[in-house]
Amino acid sequence: MGVKDGRIELVVSGVGDEKKRLDAYVGQATTSISRSTLSDERTCILLNGKSAKKSKPVRDGDVIVVTYAETFFEGLKPQQIELDVLYEDADLLVINKKQGMVVHPGAGNTEDTVVNALLYRYGENFADELNGSDDDEEPEPEESAVRPGIVHRLDKDTSGVLVIARNRAAHRHLSDQFKERTTRKVYIAVAKGRFSQPKGVIEAHLKRDSADRKRFTTCGDEEGRTAKTEYQVLRQYTSCALLRIVLHTGRTHQIRVHLKSIAHPLVGDPIYGKEDGQTLMLHALELEVESPSTGIRIRCKAPLPSRFSTYLRATPRPSSAPVRSR
């Protein structure tokens, strides 16, 4: 990976009597720096020549100078990888990500990712145009490297709808939608066990597991991050249930951790469930976002993969009446 230095200078205008935070003003005034870069410890922010916090209120006439360093991947290869396109315009691309495909490069993994496919589709300068992209609504400090165009994430073994920004302005607009929770995200999953209720809402804060940094766990409200998952039982089987899930937040591994917390881990989850010889039964079915240019709501749906029907056909139905939604 490499590092690129940058500097921006802004003169505050149009604030009037409004109490506007410094970081909020910079975010609205320019797309040349990302939210994650603004929060980076290497970033220096001066307000009227003096060091200032991001929360400092600004007034008309104030001079803001931001110097920063952005981390980016070097030597990424464009690869001709077929993408299942659900929607595309000048601002965004929506794909149906196949199971097993990694979204963005990481240490020791710089090939066969969605980003490699994007560099081939849009040209190698695509990474430069979007250098400094924000992460989804849960950025991790140790994961600050640039992911060209990536607005949110899906785990490697989660299939389904993924939206990608095609320019920096669109990226900022889409990232704000995820942060402000104005998007709509619907998943389909198969969870283990018999559900006693046809529907439910899980609200439990999430944090990284102190014993394993690759895992997350529920925690008390005084720590971690808020997370809310709503589920509905579509069909109950003897050993599992087909669920429709609506995400009200988008934390890492949220669905997997929340369902485990109520003793219903996902089928095929090697991290939060016991090894069962299956592949992960989680699919991002629908995603609804607002067009950065027109404001029109765009709703995309990714067909349910065959692995669901194959698995459920081989799973016995209970002899008693199934749980039904009211």
N, C-alpha and C positions, 0 to 999 in steps of 0.2 A: 504494500500500500504506500501511497505517497501523500504529501501534504502541500496544499496550495494556500498561500497567504492572500489576504484581501483587506480592503479598507473602503468604508463608505462614510460620506459626510452628508448630513441632512440639516436643513433649517426648518424648524417647526412652524407650521402655519395651519390655519383653519380650526384650531382647537377651541379658541374662545374661552368661555367659562367652564367648559367640560373638563372633568378630572380624568385625564388620559395618562395611563402608565407609559413609561418610556418604551418598554418592549412592545406594547400594543401599538404605539405610534409607528415604530420602526417596521413592524409587521404589515401595517397598512400602507406605509409610504413606499416600500420597496420590496421587490421579490428577489433581490440579489443575495440575501442572506436568509438562511433557514432558522426556524425556531430552535432546533436542536443545537445549531452552531452558536446562536445567541446565548444559549445556556452553558456552552462549553467553558471549562475553567481557563482555557487559553485565550478566550475572548476578552478584550479590554474595551470598556464603554466609558466615554468621556462626555459629560454634559457641561457645556460652557467651560471646557478646559479642565474640569475636575472629575475624578473618578465617581461613578454613580451606579446605584443598584438598578436592576431592571424594573423594580416597582416604583421608582422615583417619578412623581408627576411632572409633566412637561407643560410649558406655556409657549404661546406664539413668540417667535423670535429666538427661542433657545437653539443652540447649535449642538448637534449630536455627532460624535465621531466614534465609529466602531472599527476596531482592527481585530482581525480574526484569522484563524487557520482552520481549513477544512480538510478532513481526511478523505481520501478517495482511493479506489482500487486502480492499480496500474496493470496494464497488459491484459485486460479482459479481452477475450476473443469473441467476435461475432460468430454465431453458429446458426446454421440453417436448421432450426428446430420448428416443426409444425405447431402452430398455436390454434386452438379451437376458439375462433373469434365469435363472440356473441353480439358485440356492438362496437362501432368505431366512428369517431368524428375527429375534428381538428384538435380537440382538447383532450380526449381520453380514449382509451382502448379497454374493452371489457372482455375477458377471456374465461373459458371454462378450464381451469387448471386441472390437469390429470393427476391422479394419485401417484406419488413417488417422485414428482418433480419438485426440486428445491426452488424457492422464489428468488432468493438473492445469493450472490457468492459469499463465502465465508472463508475462514482460515482453512487451507487445505482443500477447498472446494470452489474452484473457479471456472468450472465447465458444466455444461448441460443444465443451466439454470434458466429461469424466466428472463433474467437480465441479459444473458448471452443471446437469447432469442430476440430480445428487443433491440440489441445493438445491430443484429443482422437486418431486422425489419426496418429500422429507422436510420441506420447509419452509425458509424463509430462516434460521431460528435454528439449523439444523443446523451451520453454520459456527461459530457461537458456542459451541455445546455441545462441539465438538471442537477449539476453538481451541488451538493449541500441539501439534498432532499430531506424533508422531515420524515420521521417515522410515523407510525399510526398513533392512536391516542395513548399508547403506553410505551414511550421510548425508553430504552434501557441505556444507562450511561456507558456501559462497556460495549455497546453496539452502535457507536456513532458513525461508523463508516458509511459512505454514500451508497445508496441503492437507487440507481437511476429510475425515476418514474414511479417507484413503489410507494403507494399510499398506505396500504395496510398489508397484513400478512396472513398466509394460510400455512399451517404446518406441512411438512413434506408429504405426510400420508393423509392429509385432508384434501379432498377434491372440491371443485366448485368455482363459484363466481369470484373473480379477482379483477379489481379495477386498477388501471395504470394511467398516470398523468402523462401527457405528451409535451407539456411545456411547464415552465416554472410557475407561471401565474395559475394555471389549472391545478398544479400540485398544491399550491398554497390554499386555494379555494376548497379543494377536496379534503385536504388535511384538516382544515377548520371544520368541515362538516362532520368528520369522524370525531374530532375533539368535542364539538358541541352536541354530538349525538343526534343529529338530524337525519342521519342515514337510517335505513331499515335493513336489518340483516336476519335472514331466516335460514336455519339449518335443518337437515334431516339426520337422525342418528339412530343407532340400535344400542340400547343399554341393557345390561344384565338384570335379571330378577323380575319379580311380579310387583307392579305398582299398585298401591292401595287406593290411590286417588287418580282420577282421570286427567288432572292438570295440577300444576303447582308453580310457585315462584321461589327461586333460591336467591337469597340476598346474603352474601358472606364475603367479607373482605379477603383479598388474596395477597400473598407475599411470597418471595422466594424461600424455598426450603433451606434452612441454615445447614442442613446435613448434605445437601446436594443442590448445587447452584443451577442445575439444568431442570429441576423440578419446582413446582409451586405448591402452596398449601393454603388452606383457609386459615383465618386468624381473627382476632378480636377487632372490634370497630376502632380501637385506639391505634391500630397499626395497619400496615398494608394499604391497599387501594380498594375503593368501593367496587363492587361487581354485582350485577343483577342478571339472572337467567330465568326466562319463562319457558315452561315446557308443557306439551300436551301429548297424551298417549293416543296415537292414531290406531294402534292395534297391539293387543297383548298376546304374547305367546307363552308357552310353558316356562321357558327359561330366560326370556328377554322381551323387550317391548320396542316397537317402532315409534319414535318420537319426532314431533315437530317442535323446533326450538327457536325462540326469538331472543336475540341478544340485545340487551339494553345498554351494555357496556362492551368493550372489546379487549379485555385483558388477555395476556398470553396464557394459553391452555385453559381458558375460563370454563368452557363447557366440560372438558375432561375432569377438571378439579372439582367443579360444583357437583357433577353427578356422582363422582366418587364419594363426596362428602355426605351424600344421602344413601350410601351403600348401593348405588347403581352405576358402577363404572361402565364405560363404553366397551362393547365387544371389540376385540382386537387391539386394545390399548396396552402396549408393553410397558408403559411408564407408570400408569395409575391403576392398572388392573393386573390380574394374574395372566401369565402366558396361556393362550387358548388356541394357538395355531391358526388364528384368523387375522385378516388385515383390518386396519382401523375402519370402523363403520361410522364415519362422519363426513358429511357433504354439505358445502355451502350452497344451498338451493337458490336463494333469491338475494339480490342486493338492489337497493333503491337509493340513488343519489340525485343531487341537483346539478344540472348542466352549468359549468362555470361561466359559459357565455350567455345562455338564454334564460337560465333560471328554471327551465322546464324539468320536471322530475323524470328521471330515466330509470326504468325498472327492468332488470335483466334476470333471467332464470336459466339455470344449468340443469339439464335433464338428469334424473337420478341414475347413477351408474348401475351397470348390470350386477355388480357384486352384491348389491342389496337384495335384488330379487332372487339371485342364486342362493344366498345364505338363508333367506326367509322361507323359500320353498322347501328347504330341507329341515326347517324347524317346526316341531309340532305345535298346533294350536291347543289351548286348554279346552277341556270338556265343558267347563262352566262358561257362562256368558262373559264375553270380553268387557273390559273397562271401557265405557263410552263417555265422551264429553257431553256436557249438558249444553 
